[in-house]
């Protein structure tokens, strides 16, 4: 959690505790990581939607349904605090192995 306002631009040192240890960083770096993560999530969602549309356009409704179920599962598990991102990543990897 980071408070709103000018804190995003600060270059003062911040120690962050993560599951694998602690890191020393700045508010500016944390903000770039936050925005970058949101952007990558959005790009991934758009690409998945494109794959689903391609499957529907090709008449491959089974794959389109499977991709939709996997995408919804990923989005749902991503909201679990802590390790939801890892579960979502694992589901995405399995989905890629199935459909590519």
N, C-alpha and C positions, 0 to 999 in steps of 0.2 A: 504494500500500500504506500502510495506517495500522495502527499497533500497537493491540492490545486495551487496554481500560481507560479511564481518565479523560481520555485525550488527545482523545476525541471532544467533550468539553465545553470545551476550551481556547479562549480567544479570542486567543491569541498569534499574531502574524503568521507566515504560512507562504508561501514562494514556490514555486509549482508550475510545472513546465515542461510545456507541452502542445504538440501538433504545430504550432500556429499562433503560438507565442510563449511568454511567461511571464505569470503572473498572481499578484498578491499577495492572499492570502485568509487565512482562519483554519481551524483544524481543525473548528470547529463548522459552518461553511458547507460544507466538504467532506463532512462526515457527512450533512448534510441532502441534498446532491446525491446521495450514494451511496444513501441510503434511498429518496429520491424516484425514482431511476432503477429500483431494484428493484421498487418499487410500480407504476410505470407499465408495466414489463415484464410483471408479473403480471396487471394489468388488461387489457392487450392480449392476452395469452394466453387469458384467460377470454372476451373478446369474440370472438376467432377461433374458439374452441371452440363458442361459441353460434351463430356463422354456419355452421359445419360441421354442427351438429345441425339447424339450420333447413333446410339443403339436403337432408340425409338425410330429414327429416320430410316434405319436399315431394316426395320421390322424385327429386330432382335429384342423382343419384349422381356424375355427371361433374364438376359444380362442387364437390361435397364432396371428391372425390378430388384435384382441382386445388388447392383451398384447403389440404388436408392436406399435399400435397407442398410447396407454397410455405411453409407454416408451419414444416415440419421443416427446410427449407433455411435459412430465416431463423434458426432456433434454432441450427443447426449452424454457420453462418458467424459468428454473434455471438460465438462462443468463440475466434475467431482473434485473437491479440493485435495491438494496434495499430489497424488499420482494419477489423476484422471488423464492428464496429457500423455502419460506413458501408455496407459491402456488404449487410448485413442490412436496413438502411433502404432501400437501393435495390431490393432484392428485394420488400420490402413495398409500396413505391410502385408497382412494376410489377404486383404482385398486385391492388392496389386498382383500378388502371386496367383490368385484365382483368375483374374480377368485380363491379364496381360501375357 
